[in-house]
Amino acid sequence: MNAPDRYERFVIPEGTKKVSYERDTKILNAASFTIEREDHTIGNILRMQLHKDPNVLFAGYKLSHPLEYKIIVRIHTTSQSSPMQAYNQSINDLDRELDHLKNAFEAEMAKFSKDC
């Protein structure tokens, strides 16, 4: 079969950065972020979080090819923010949301364990 080995979906090759940043030379306040070893799961969550930011004019992602395990996230912001600031803020917001979800889940599990 021509499919790559399964571990290639998760293991980042030595010397490769997890996230790379490239400014758009044609559009002001626009950039692309290439995120290695991720797929639609992270791409869609990040895109939706970026859409919550009022300074983000456009946020989208694509998988360059089904057998390449990376996504490309494009961000275009207003002059009040930069794509890097919007990306970092979205990652931090998602981190806080996931911490809240984890804490709420653990609290409910603790309640359930006491009742049993």
N, CA and C atoms as an extended XYZ file, in Angstrom:
348
Properties=species:S:1:pos:R:3:atomname:S:1:resname:S:1:resid:I:1 pbc="F F F"
N         0.828       -1.188        0.000 N   MET     1
C         0.000        0.000        0.000 CA  MET     1
C         0.871        1.250        0.000 C   MET     1
N         0.359        2.328       -0.528 N   ASN     2
C         1.122        3.569       -0.605 CA  ASN     2
C         0.957        4.460        0.611 C   ASN     2
N         0.113        4.078        1.534 N   ALA     3
C        -0.132        4.915        2.713 CA  ALA     3
C         1.113        4.963        3.593 C   ALA     3
N         1.380        6.137        4.192 N   PRO     4
C         2.520        6.241        5.104 CA  PRO     4
C         2.276        5.436        6.383 C   PRO     4
N         3.348        5.163        7.118 N   ASP     5
C         3.213        4.467        8.394 CA  ASP     5
C         2.345        5.283        9.351 C   ASP     5
N         1.631        4.589       10.233 N   ARG     6
C         0.703        5.261       11.144 CA  ARG     6
C         1.391        6.238       12.093 C   ARG     6
N         2.596        5.914       12.537 N   TYR     7
C         3.270        6.792       13.484 CA  TYR     7
C         3.556        8.163       12.871 C   TYR     7
N         3.591        8.246       11.555 N   GLU     8
C         3.857        9.521       10.892 CA  GLU     8
C         2.735       10.534       11.114 C   GLU     8
N         1.571       10.061       11.539 N   ARG     9
C         0.460       10.973       11.839 CA  ARG     9
C         0.708       11.783       13.102 C   ARG     9
N         1.578       11.278       13.981 N   PHE    10
C         1.728       11.886       15.299 CA  PHE    10
C         3.135       12.375       15.603 C   PHE    10
N         4.137       11.694       15.108 N   VAL    11
C         5.524       12.010       15.448 CA  VAL    11
C         6.048       13.091       14.507 C   VAL    11
N         6.491       14.194       15.092 N   ILE    12
C         7.040       15.283       14.299 CA  ILE    12
C         8.493       14.950       13.965 C   ILE    12
N         8.862       15.004       12.696 N   PRO    13
C        10.247       14.694       12.323 CA  PRO    13
C        11.235       15.642       13.007 C   PRO    13
N        12.402       15.130       13.287 N   GLU    14
C        13.430       15.930       13.941 CA  GLU    14
C        13.772       17.132       13.063 C   GLU    14
N        13.876       18.279       13.708 N   GLY    15
C        14.195       19.499       12.983 CA  GLY    15
C        12.985       20.226       12.414 C   GLY    15
N        11.798       19.668       12.591 N   THR    16
C        10.566       20.295       12.104 CA  THR    16
C         9.853       20.981       13.260 C   THR    16
N         9.417       22.224       13.038 N   LYS    17
C         8.677       22.959       14.068 CA  LYS    17
C         7.219       22.521       14.060 C   LYS    17
N         6.593       22.524       15.235 N   LYS    18
C         5.172       22.186       15.342 CA  LYS    18
C         4.325       23.218       14.601 C   LYS    18
N         4.661       24.501       14.771 N   VAL    19
C         3.911       25.581       14.134 CA  VAL    19
C         4.895       26.502       13.418 C   VAL    19
N         4.608       26.803       12.176 N   SER    20
C         5.405       27.793       11.451 CA  SER    20
C         4.487       28.918       10.987 C   SER    20
N         5.052       30.109       10.876 N   TYR    21
C         4.305       31.333       10.590 CA  TYR    21
C         4.836       31.953        9.311 C   TYR    21
N         3.910       32.379        8.438 N   GLU    22
C         4.316       33.049        7.205 CA  GLU    22
C         3.371       34.216        6.935 C   GLU    22
N         3.918       35.425        6.917 N   ARG    23
C         3.112       36.617        6.622 CA  ARG    23
C         2.688       36.614        5.170 C   ARG    23
N         1.498       37.142        4.933 N   ASP    24
C         1.009       37.303        3.568 CA  ASP    24
C         1.588       38.598        3.016 C   ASP    24
N         2.212       38.541        1.860 N   THR    25
C         2.844       39.725        1.283 CA  THR    25
C         1.857       40.586        0.490 C   THR    25
N         0.691       40.057        0.186 N   LYS    26
C        -0.268       40.792       -0.639 CA  LYS    26
C        -1.379       41.448        0.170 C   LYS    26
N        -1.701       40.894        1.342 N   ILE    27
C        -2.799       41.401        2.153 CA  ILE    27
C        -2.242       41.865        3.490 C   ILE    27
N        -2.557       43.097        3.867 N   LEU    28
C        -2.107       43.642        5.137 CA  LEU    28
C        -2.798       42.915        6.296 C   LEU    28
N        -2.066       42.610        7.340 N   ASN    29
C        -2.585       41.923        8.535 CA  ASN    29
C        -3.165       40.549        8.208 C   ASN    29
N        -2.487       39.812        7.378 N   ALA    30
C        -2.890       38.440        7.048 CA  ALA    30
C        -1.665       37.539        7.134 C   ALA    30
N        -1.906       36.304        7.532 N   ALA    31
C        -0.801       35.354        7.657 CA  ALA    31
C        -1.332       33.934        7.587 C   ALA    31
N        -0.410       33.009        7.366 N   SER    32
C        -0.721       31.581        7.374 CA  SER    32
C         0.120       30.902        8.445 C   SER    32
N        -0.508       30.005        9.170 N   PHE    33
C         0.171       29.199       10.171 CA  PHE    33
C         0.076       27.748        9.718 C   PHE    33
N         1.204       27.076        9.607 N   THR    34
C         1.225       25.658        9.265 CA  THR    34
C         1.432       24.889       10.556 C   THR    34
N         0.491       24.022       10.872 N   ILE    35
C         0.544       23.242       12.114 CA  ILE    35
C         0.765       21.789       11.731 C   ILE    35
N         1.908       21.265       12.128 N   GLU    36
C         2.296       19.894       11.793 CA  GLU    36
C         1.564       18.866       12.647 C   GLU    36
N         1.251       17.739       12.041 N   ARG    37
C         0.674       16.560       12.690 CA  ARG    37
C        -0.674       16.860       13.356 C   ARG    37
N        -1.487       17.654       12.676 N   GLU    38
C        -2.853       17.926       13.134 CA  GLU    38
C        -3.800       17.747       11.963 C   GLU    38
N        -5.112       17.699       12.278 N   ASP    39
C        -6.110       17.457       11.235 CA  ASP    39
C        -7.332       18.327       11.477 C   ASP    39
N        -8.484       17.894       10.967 N   HIS    40
C        -9.715       18.677       11.068 CA  HIS    40
C       -10.120       18.967       12.513 C   HIS    40
N        -9.780       18.097       13.436 N   THR    41
C       -10.180       18.296       14.828 CA  THR    41
C        -9.658       19.633       15.346 C   THR    41
N        -8.375       19.840       15.268 N   ILE    42
C        -7.773       21.084       15.754 CA  ILE    42
C        -8.105       22.236       14.813 C   ILE    42
N        -8.093       21.992       13.526 N   GLY    43
C        -8.365       23.053       12.559 CA  GLY    43
C        -9.731       23.684       12.762 C   GLY    43
N       -10.750       22.876       12.938 N   ASN    44
C       -12.099       23.409       13.092 CA  ASN    44
C       -12.278       24.107       14.441 C   ASN    44
N       -11.735       23.532       15.498 N   ILE    45
C       -11.844       24.168       16.819 CA  ILE    45
C       -11.148       25.522       16.805 C   ILE    45
N        -9.955       25.574       16.250 N   LEU    46
C        -9.204       26.828       16.200 CA  LEU    46
C        -9.917       27.856       15.325 C   LEU    46
N       -10.439       27.425       14.195 N   ARG    47
C       -11.176       28.338       13.309 CA  ARG    47
C       -12.379       28.946       14.014 C   ARG    47
N       -13.135       28.107       14.715 N   MET    48
C       -14.318       28.609       15.420 CA  MET    48
C       -13.931       29.580       16.537 C   MET    48
N       -12.840       29.304       17.232 N   GLN    49
C       -12.386       30.210       18.296 CA  GLN    49
C       -11.928       31.538       17.701 C   GLN    49
N       -11.255       31.491       16.566 N   LEU    50
C       -10.821       32.724       15.910 CA  LEU    50
C       -12.015       33.566       15.472 C   LEU    50
N       -13.101       32.927       15.063 N   HIS    51
C       -14.300       33.667       14.639 CA  HIS    51
C       -14.946       34.422       15.792 C   HIS    51
N       -14.679       34.044       17.008 N   LYS    52
C       -15.224       34.751       18.174 CA  LYS    52
C       -14.519       36.078       18.424 C   LYS    52
N       -13.334       36.254       17.880 N   ASP    53
C       -12.546       37.475       18.064 CA  ASP    53
C       -13.078       38.553       17.119 C   ASP    53
N       -13.507       39.709       17.662 N   PRO    54
C       -14.049       40.761       16.794 CA  PRO    54
C       -13.008       41.388       15.866 C   PRO    54
N       -11.727       41.212       16.158 N   ASN    55
C       -10.677       41.761       15.303 CA  ASN    55
C       -10.299       40.843       14.151 C   ASN    55
N       -10.866       39.650       14.101 N   VAL    56
C       -10.558       38.709       13.023 CA  VAL    56
C       -11.580       38.881       11.902 C   VAL    56
N       -11.095       39.229       10.730 N   LEU    57
C       -11.960       39.404        9.565 CA  LEU    57
C       -12.186       38.085        8.834 C   LEU    57
N       -11.162       37.229        8.818 N   PHE    58
C       -11.257       35.941        8.152 CA  PHE    58
C       -10.411       34.933        8.903 C   PHE    58
N       -10.948       33.744        9.055 N   ALA    59
C       -10.194       32.626        9.623 CA  ALA    59
C       -10.668       31.358        8.928 C   ALA    59
N        -9.734       30.608        8.423 N   GLY    60
C       -10.063       29.359        7.757 CA  GLY    60
C        -8.867       28.431        7.802 C   GLY    60
N        -9.111       27.179        7.487 N   TYR    61
C        -8.015       26.212        7.465 CA  TYR    61
C        -8.235       25.233        6.329 C   TYR    61
N        -7.163       24.552        5.962 N   LYS    62
C        -7.271       23.496        4.957 CA  LYS    62
C        -6.211       22.441        5.238 C   LYS    62
N        -6.515       21.245        4.822 N   LEU    63
C        -5.518       20.182        4.799 CA  LEU    63
C        -4.930       20.216        3.401 C   LEU    63
N        -3.614       20.312        3.321 N   SER    64
C        -3.010       20.439        2.000 CA  SER    64
C        -3.188       19.172        1.160 C   SER    64
N        -3.163       18.004        1.815 N   HIS    65
C        -3.335       16.731        1.115 CA  HIS    65
C        -3.723       15.677        2.149 C   HIS    65
N        -4.598       14.730        1.810 N   PRO    66
C        -5.035       13.724        2.793 CA  PRO    66
C        -3.906       12.881        3.391 C   PRO    66
N        -2.809       12.716        2.668 N   LEU    67
C        -1.705       11.910        3.185 CA  LEU    67
C        -0.612       12.750        3.834 C   LEU    67
N        -0.793       14.082        3.877 N   GLU    68
C         0.131       14.962        4.581 CA  GLU    68
C        -0.558       15.387        5.867 C   GLU    68
N         0.109       15.178        6.981 N   TYR    69
C        -0.519       15.412        8.278 CA  TYR    69
C        -0.171       16.797        8.798 C   TYR    69
N        -0.737       17.789        8.125 N   LYS    70
C        -0.570       19.168        8.562 CA  LYS    70
C        -1.760       19.976        8.067 C   LYS    70
N        -2.055       21.036        8.809 N   ILE    71
C        -3.110       21.949        8.391 CA  ILE    71
C        -2.501       23.335        8.201 C   ILE    71
N        -3.135       24.111        7.356 N   ILE    72
C        -2.719       25.488        7.125 CA  ILE    72
C        -3.880       26.374        7.554 C   ILE    72
N        -3.637       27.223        8.554 N   VAL    73
C        -4.652       28.128        9.090 CA  VAL    73
C        -4.349       29.526        8.559 C   VAL    73
N        -5.331       30.134        7.894 N   ARG    74
C        -5.172       31.505        7.389 CA  ARG    74
C        -5.970       32.441        8.267 C   ARG    74
N        -5.353       33.559        8.640 N   ILE    75
C        -5.990       34.551        9.509 CA  ILE    75
C        -5.776       35.933        8.906 C   ILE    75
N        -6.859       36.703        8.839 N   HIS    76
C        -6.804       38.100        8.401 CA  HIS    76
C        -7.477       38.928        9.492 C   HIS    76
N        -6.760       39.929       10.005 N   THR    77
C        -7.274       40.718       11.124 CA  THR    77
C        -7.416       42.188       10.738 C   THR    77
N        -8.083       42.935       11.613 N   THR    78
C        -8.174       44.384       11.458 CA  THR    78
C        -6.838       45.002       11.851 C   THR    78
N        -6.740       46.308       11.712 N   SER    79
C        -5.492       46.989       12.068 CA  SER    79
C        -5.270       47.038       13.585 C   SER    79
N        -6.294       46.756       14.391 N   GLN    80
C        -6.166       46.760       15.843 CA  GLN    80
C        -5.450       45.523       16.380 C   GLN    80
N        -5.254       44.528       15.556 N   SER    81
C        -4.647       43.277       15.999 CA  SER    81
C        -3.782       42.713       14.881 C   SER    81
N        -2.945       41.764       15.231 N   SER    82
C        -2.148       41.066       14.219 CA  SER    82
C        -2.587       39.609       14.179 C   SER    82
N        -2.310       38.922       13.106 N   PRO    83
C        -2.652       37.492       13.056 CA  PRO    83
C        -1.988       36.695       14.185 C   PRO    83
N        -0.768       37.056       14.531 N   MET    84
C        -0.065       36.360       15.610 CA  MET    84
C        -0.780       36.567       16.946 C   MET    84
N        -1.217       37.804       17.224 N   GLN    85
C        -1.949       38.072       18.462 CA  GLN    85
C        -3.264       37.299       18.487 C   GLN    85
N        -3.972       37.285       17.379 N   ALA    86
C        -5.251       36.571       17.311 CA  ALA    86
C        -5.037       35.073       17.511 C   ALA    86
N        -4.007       34.518       16.893 N   TYR    87
C        -3.698       33.087       17.031 CA  TYR    87
C        -3.369       32.756       18.491 C   TYR    87
N        -2.466       33.540       19.083 N   ASN    88
C        -2.075       33.284       20.476 CA  ASN    88
C        -3.256       33.432       21.430 C   ASN    88
N        -4.082       34.451       21.216 N   GLN    89
C        -5.253       34.652       22.078 CA  GLN    89
C        -6.228       33.486       21.947 C   GLN    89
N        -6.433       33.006       20.744 N   SER    90
C        -7.344       31.875       20.532 CA  SER    90
C        -6.823       30.607       21.201 C   SER    90
N        -5.528       30.365       21.098 N   ILE    91
C        -4.940       29.192       21.746 CA  ILE    91
C        -5.101       29.299       23.262 C   ILE    91
N        -4.836       30.483       23.823 N   ASN    92
C        -4.992       30.678       25.272 CA  ASN    92
C        -6.445       30.517       25.708 C   ASN    92
N        -7.380       31.058       24.921 N   ASP    93
C        -8.808       30.915       25.249 CA  ASP    93
C        -9.235       29.447       25.211 C   ASP    93
N        -8.774       28.722       24.206 N   LEU    94
C        -9.108       27.294       24.112 CA  LEU    94
C        -8.515       26.516       25.290 C   LEU    94
N        -7.317       26.871       25.696 N   ASP    95
C        -6.681       26.223       26.841 CA  ASP    95
C        -7.518       26.425       28.104 C   ASP    95
N        -7.998       27.654       28.314 N   ARG    96
C        -8.846       27.939       29.482 CA  ARG    96
C       -10.178       27.189       29.398 C   ARG    96
N       -10.779       27.149       28.213 N   GLU    97
C       -12.047       26.431       28.053 CA  GLU    97
C       -11.888       24.937       28.328 C   GLU    97
N       -10.807       24.359       27.833 N   LEU    98
C       -10.576       22.931       28.062 CA  LEU    98
C       -10.259       22.637       29.522 C   LEU    98
N        -9.549       23.548       30.195 N   ASP    99
C        -9.317       23.384       31.639 CA  ASP    99
C       -10.635       23.421       32.402 C   ASP    99
N       -11.520       24.344       32.023 N   HIS   100
C       -12.827       24.438       32.669 CA  HIS   100
C       -13.634       23.155       32.440 C   HIS   100
N       -13.616       22.657       31.210 N   LEU   101
C       -14.337       21.422       30.882 CA  LEU   101
C       -13.792       20.245       31.690 C   LEU   101
N       -12.483       20.146       31.790 N   LYS   102
C       -11.847       19.071       32.555 CA  LYS   102
C       -12.228       19.152       34.035 C   LYS   102
N       -12.181       20.362       34.595 N   ASN   103
C       -12.530       20.540       36.011 CA  ASN   103
C       -13.999       20.213       36.274 C   ASN   103
N       -14.874       20.632       35.382 N   ALA   104
C       -16.301       20.334       35.544 CA  ALA   104
C       -16.541       18.825       35.449 C   ALA   104
N       -15.872       18.168       34.528 N   PHE   105
C       -16.011       16.722       34.379 CA  PHE   105
C       -15.517       15.993       35.621 C   PHE   105
N       -14.350       16.394       36.124 N   GLU   106
C       -13.795       15.754       37.316 CA  GLU   106
C       -14.681       15.978       38.537 C   GLU   106
N       -15.293       17.159       38.644 N   ALA   107
C       -16.202       17.436       39.764 CA  ALA   107
C       -17.435       16.541       39.686 C   ALA   107
N       -17.973       16.371       38.493 N   GLU   108
C       -19.136       15.501       38.338 CA  GLU   108
C       -18.780       14.044       38.602 C   GLU   108
N       -17.599       13.635       38.180 N   MET   109
C       -17.156       12.263       38.445 CA  MET   109
C       -16.975       12.038       39.946 C   MET   109
N       -16.469       13.041       40.647 N   ALA   110
C       -16.307       12.925       42.104 CA  ALA   110
C       -17.671       12.800       42.774 C   ALA   110
N       -18.652       13.580       42.327 N   LYS   111
C       -20.015       13.482       42.870 CA  LYS   111
C       -20.592       12.099       42.609 C   LYS   111
N       -20.395       11.608       41.399 N   PHE   112
C       -20.908       10.296       41.020 CA  PHE   112
C       -20.270        9.194       41.872 C   PHE   112
N       -18.979        9.311       42.107 N   SER   113
C       -18.255        8.305       42.900 CA  SER   113
C       -18.753        8.278       44.338 C   SER   113
N       -19.096        9.436       44.884 N   LYS   114
C       -19.608        9.504       46.269 CA  LYS   114
C       -20.988        8.885       46.367 C   LYS   114
N       -21.803        9.041       45.325 N   ASP   115
C       -23.183        8.516       45.344 CA  ASP   115
C       -23.216        7.002       45.203 C   ASP   115
N       -22.193        6.418       44.598 N   CYS   116
C       -22.206        4.972       44.359 CA  CYS   116
C       -21.712        4.194       45.519 C   CYS   116
